[in-house]
């Protein structure tokens, strides 16, 4: 079993599989699924330092597309959530989001609240293109900061 796992990890570390794995993990982690793509990005870059910028770009693209899917899910959930719209916390959150508009999607990089934020932006029918731009900027910044921070903490030997 250990040999099989080692061969799988070795195969996934290859550049031709590694970038697609990063894309899938980044996409899935931007939905409401409790996943994190950062370890995959960091692992791929540690094993293949020449893939630094391609890995960040692929992770940003996958994470942004996943955020867009979450936006669409929020738009689709609009009618269901309308039933519960009158709670005080809900109203304060809506006022804050409506005041910020699509710029709130920049915060989609935050753990726990980032993905639901994309869903709420869709539910509020905020324009998809500006939301996508802010999502991409926030997610790109997260991957750059996270990757360089980890590379600083664990430099090559």
N, C-alpha and C positions, 0 to 999 in steps of 0.2 A: 504494500500500500504506500509506503514511504517513497519508494522508487517511482511509482506512478505519479504521485504528487509532485515530486522533484522534476520529473520530465514535463509535466503539465506547466509548472511554473517557469521552467526553462523555455518552453515553446511560447508562452505568453509574453516573455521578456524579449522575444525577437522583434525587431522593429516592424516587420510586416504584420504581426499579430498584436503587438503591444499597443500601437496607436488605435487599432480598432477596438481593443479591449478598453482602453481609456475612454474612447468615444461612448461606448455602450454604458460603461459605469457612470460617466459624467451625465449622460442623458437620463438614465434611470434615477440617479441621485437628485436630479432637479425636479423630479415629480414628487408626489407626496410619500414616496417610498423612503423608509429610513436607511439610506445608504450614504456612503461617503466615497468620493472618487479621488480624494487627495492622496491616500496611500498608493493607489495605482499610478498616479502621475509621478509621485516622488520615486517609487520603485523603478519605473521605466527610465526615468532620467538618471538615477544612480547607476543603472546597468548600461545605459546608452546615453552618455553625456551629450553626444552630438544631436540628440533629439529634444534638447531643452525647449526651443521655440516651437517646433512642430507639436510636441506634446501639450504645451500650454495652449496653442491655437486649437488643437483638436478637442481638448478638454473644455475650452471656452465655448466652442461651437456646439458640442454635445450638451453642455449644461444650459446654454442659451435656448437651444431647441427644446430641451426638456422643460425649461421655464415657459416657453411659448405653449407647449402642450398643457401645462398646468393653468396658464391663462385661459385657454379654451375650455378646460374643465370647469373653471370658475364661471365663465360665461354661461356654460350649459347648466350650472347649478343655480343660476339666478332665481328661478321660480321656486325651487325647493327652500332656499335660504330666506326668501321673502317672508315666510311664516314666522321666523324668529327675529325679525329685524328691530324689535322694540326694546331690547334690553339696554341698560345704561352703558355698559362697557362696549357693546356693539355700536351704539350711536357715537360714542367718543372716538372709537377706532375709525368709523366711517368718515366722521368730520375731518380727522387728521389726514386720512388718505385722499379725500376729495380736495383738501387744501393743497397737498403736495402734488397731486395728479400723477402722471407717469413717472416723475422723478422718484417717487417712492419705490419704484421697481429697482433702483440702484441698490437698495438694501436687500435684494434677493439673494445676495451672497451670504447673509447671516444664517447661522445654524438655527434650527427650530422654527423661526418665524419667516425666513426667506421664501420658502416654497409656498406656504399658504398666502403670503403677500401677493405672489403672482396670481394665485387663484382669485383673490379678492379683487385685484386689478381687473381681471376678466369679468368678474361678477358685476363690478361697477361700470363695465363697458368702457373702460379707458382705452384710448386708441392703441392698437396692437403695435404699430411701427415705433412710436416713441417709447413704449414700454419695453420693446425688444432691445432698442438701443441702450436704454439705461440698464436693463438686465445684463447685456453683453459687457458693458463697461464695468459694472460691479463684479461680475464673475471673472472677467479677465484680470482685474486688479487683485482679486482674491488668489487666483492661481499664481500670479507673478510673486506676490508677497509671500505666500505659503511656500512656493518652490524655492525661492532664493533664501528664505529664512531657514528652511530645512537643510539646504545645501551649505549654509553657513554653519549650522549646528553640527552637521555630519560631513565635513569636507572629505574629499578623496584622500586616501592614504598614500 
